[in-house]
Amino acid sequence: MDDRSDILQKVGVIVFETGVKSLTMDTIAKKLGRSKKTLYKHFGDKEELISLAVMHRLSAITTAAEKLTPDTMNAIDKGVAIHKMMRNLLSVYNSHIFMELKNCFPETYDQVNRWKKEQFFQGMIEHLDEGQQQGLYREDLNIEVVAKFYQAQMLLTFNPEFDVLSEREVKSMDILKEALDYHLRAICTEKGIEYYKRVKSELK
């Protein structure tokens, strides 16, 4: 990994764990153990660094999810695998990050929203279609509507701007587990429900 990519990878982690409101180039340099001169060698200003680091982090999460869900797994197993990954991410996730981006870096916030629509939504469409083909998800599902509903559910539930959950609740493993349970029981066939019951113990 080259120096620029290394910086983006580490700053992306910092941003998602601490938020952006209090970050300065000085604090970033200190956290990285590098000089500000090195940061400015690769990035014009803090906004460029934060923007690129956020998108780099989202791209890394997408890549990690793809590696965790090979084609040999069925749709429910993939859902459980993603659940485990999200559980680890949320344990150190600053739930105010997107609200801070909206206020401090609106262009980056817009980029993130486009990513959500293009990656999250399209990924859910493909996931639901796969589950239907495997006989695990109901054939009568309106895939596009369900994908939008699930996306809205996740964004609403884990965004403190909407005051649905507290910071403590957002980091609660029970919340994520119940969200997945609620979702799968609504979309699974009898075959899917029976399979899900067998693997549900892995959510603990």
C-alpha positions as CSV (number, residue, x, y, z in Angstrom):
1,M,0.0,0.0,0.0
2,D,1.4,3.4,-1.0
3,D,1.7,6.3,1.5
4,R,-1.4,8.1,0.2
5,S,-3.6,5.0,0.4
6,D,-2.3,4.2,3.8
7,I,-3.2,7.7,5.0
8,L,-6.7,7.4,3.5
9,Q,-7.3,4.0,5.1
10,K,-6.3,5.2,8.6
11,V,-8.1,8.5,8.4
12,G,-11.2,6.7,7.2
13,V,-11.2,4.5,10.3
14,I,-10.6,7.6,12.5
15,V,-13.5,9.5,10.9
16,F,-16.0,6.7,11.4
17,E,-14.9,6.2,15.0
18,T,-14.6,9.8,16.2
19,G,-16.6,11.9,13.7
20,V,-15.4,14.9,11.8
21,K,-16.5,17.9,13.9
22,S,-13.4,18.2,16.0
23,L,-10.9,16.9,13.5
24,T,-8.2,19.3,12.3
25,M,-5.1,18.6,10.2
26,D,-3.1,18.9,13.4
27,T,-5.1,16.3,15.3
28,I,-5.1,14.0,12.2
29,A,-1.4,14.3,11.9
30,K,-0.9,13.5,15.6
31,K,-3.2,10.5,15.5
32,L,-1.3,9.2,12.4
33,G,2.1,10.0,13.9
34,R,2.9,12.0,10.8
35,S,3.6,15.6,10.0
36,K,1.1,18.1,8.5
37,K,3.6,18.6,5.7
38,T,3.2,14.9,4.7
39,L,-0.6,15.3,4.7
40,Y,-0.5,18.4,2.6
41,K,1.9,16.7,0.2
42,H,-1.0,14.4,-0.8
43,F,-4.1,16.5,0.0
44,G,-4.9,20.1,-0.7
45,D,-6.9,20.7,2.5
46,K,-8.9,18.9,5.3
47,E,-12.0,18.8,3.2
48,E,-10.3,16.9,0.4
49,L,-8.7,14.5,2.9
50,I,-11.9,13.8,4.8
51,S,-14.0,13.4,1.6
52,L,-11.5,10.9,0.0
53,A,-11.0,9.1,3.4
54,V,-14.8,8.6,3.9
55,M,-15.3,7.2,0.4
56,H,-12.2,5.0,0.8
57,R,-13.7,3.6,4.0
58,L,-17.0,2.9,2.4
59,S,-15.3,1.2,-0.5
60,A,-13.3,-0.9,1.9
61,I,-16.5,-2.0,3.7
62,T,-18.1,-3.0,0.4
63,T,-15.0,-5.0,-0.6
64,A,-15.0,-6.7,2.9
65,A,-18.7,-7.6,2.5
66,E,-18.1,-9.1,-0.9
67,K,-15.2,-11.3,0.5
68,L,-17.4,-12.4,3.4
69,T,-20.2,-13.5,1.0
70,P,-18.9,-15.8,-1.7
71,D,-21.3,-17.3,-4.3
72,T,-21.1,-20.6,-2.5
73,M,-23.2,-19.2,0.4
74,N,-27.0,-19.0,0.2
75,A,-28.8,-15.7,0.7
76,I,-29.6,-16.2,4.4
77,D,-26.0,-17.2,5.2
78,K,-24.9,-14.1,3.5
79,G,-27.3,-12.0,5.6
80,V,-25.9,-13.5,8.8
81,A,-22.3,-12.9,7.6
82,I,-23.1,-9.2,6.9
83,H,-24.8,-9.0,10.3
84,K,-21.6,-10.1,12.0
85,M,-19.5,-7.6,10.1
86,M,-21.9,-4.8,10.9
87,R,-22.0,-5.8,14.5
88,N,-18.2,-5.3,14.7
89,L,-18.4,-2.0,12.8
90,L,-21.1,-0.6,15.0
91,S,-19.2,-1.4,18.2
92,V,-16.8,1.4,17.4
93,Y,-19.1,3.5,15.1
94,N,-19.8,7.2,15.8
95,S,-23.5,7.4,15.1
96,H,-23.3,11.1,14.6
97,I,-20.8,10.9,11.6
98,F,-23.4,11.4,8.9
99,M,-25.1,14.3,10.6
100,E,-21.7,15.9,11.1
101,L,-20.8,15.4,7.4
102,K,-24.1,17.0,6.5
103,N,-23.3,20.1,8.5
104,C,-19.6,20.3,7.9
105,F,-19.0,18.7,4.5
106,P,-22.3,18.8,2.6
107,E,-20.6,17.7,-0.7
108,T,-19.2,14.6,1.0
109,Y,-22.5,13.9,2.6
110,D,-24.1,14.0,-0.9
111,Q,-21.5,11.5,-2.1
112,V,-22.3,9.2,0.7
113,N,-26.0,9.3,-0.1
114,R,-25.3,8.5,-3.7
115,W,-23.1,5.5,-2.5
116,K,-26.0,4.3,-0.3
117,K,-28.4,4.4,-3.2
118,E,-26.0,2.8,-5.7
119,Q,-24.3,0.2,-3.5
120,F,-26.6,-0.5,-0.6
121,F,-29.8,-0.4,-2.6
122,Q,-28.5,-2.3,-5.6
123,G,-26.8,-4.9,-3.4
124,M,-30.1,-5.5,-1.6
125,I,-32.0,-5.9,-4.9
126,E,-29.5,-8.6,-6.0
127,H,-29.6,-10.2,-2.6
128,L,-33.4,-10.5,-2.6
129,D,-33.5,-11.8,-6.1
130,E,-30.9,-14.5,-5.2
131,G,-33.0,-15.5,-2.1
132,Q,-36.1,-15.9,-4.3
133,Q,-34.3,-18.0,-6.8
134,Q,-33.1,-20.3,-4.0
135,G,-36.6,-20.6,-2.6
136,L,-35.6,-18.9,0.6
137,Y,-37.5,-15.6,0.1
138,R,-41.1,-15.3,-0.9
139,E,-41.8,-15.1,-4.7
140,D,-44.6,-12.5,-4.2
141,L,-42.1,-9.9,-2.8
142,N,-41.9,-6.6,-4.6
143,I,-38.1,-6.6,-4.5
144,E,-37.7,-2.9,-5.2
145,V,-40.2,-1.9,-2.6
146,V,-38.7,-4.2,0.0
147,A,-35.2,-3.0,-0.7
148,K,-36.2,0.6,-0.3
149,F,-38.1,-0.2,2.9
150,Y,-35.1,-2.1,4.4
151,Q,-32.7,0.7,3.4
152,A,-35.1,3.3,5.0
153,Q,-35.4,1.1,8.1
154,M,-31.6,0.9,8.6
155,L,-31.0,4.6,7.9
156,L,-33.8,5.7,10.2
157,T,-32.9,3.3,13.0
158,F,-29.2,4.0,13.1
159,N,-29.2,7.8,12.5
160,P,-29.5,9.8,15.8
161,E,-30.7,12.8,13.8
162,F,-34.1,11.1,13.8
163,D,-34.0,10.5,17.6
164,V,-35.2,6.9,17.3
165,L,-32.3,5.3,19.2
166,S,-29.8,6.6,21.7
167,E,-26.1,6.3,21.1
168,R,-26.0,3.4,23.6
169,E,-28.9,1.7,21.8
170,V,-27.3,2.1,18.4
171,K,-24.2,0.2,19.6
172,S,-26.4,-2.5,21.2
173,M,-26.0,-5.9,19.6
174,D,-29.6,-6.7,20.4
175,I,-30.9,-3.9,18.2
176,L,-29.0,-5.2,15.1
177,K,-30.0,-8.8,15.8
178,E,-33.7,-7.9,16.2
179,A,-33.6,-5.8,13.0
180,L,-32.3,-8.8,11.0
181,D,-34.7,-11.2,12.7
182,Y,-37.6,-8.9,11.9
183,H,-36.5,-8.5,8.3
184,L,-35.9,-12.2,7.6
185,R,-39.2,-13.4,9.2
186,A,-41.1,-10.9,7.0
187,I,-39.5,-12.0,3.6
188,C,-38.7,-15.7,4.1
189,T,-40.7,-18.7,2.8
190,E,-41.4,-21.6,5.1
191,K,-38.2,-23.2,3.8
192,G,-36.3,-20.0,4.5
193,I,-37.7,-19.7,8.0
194,E,-36.8,-23.2,8.9
195,Y,-33.2,-22.7,7.6
196,Y,-32.9,-19.3,9.4
197,K,-34.0,-21.0,12.7
198,R,-31.1,-23.4,12.4
199,V,-28.5,-20.7,11.8
200,K,-30.0,-18.1,14.2
201,S,-27.7,-19.2,17.0
202,E,-24.8,-17.8,15.1
203,L,-26.2,-14.3,15.7
204,K,-25.4,-14.4,19.4
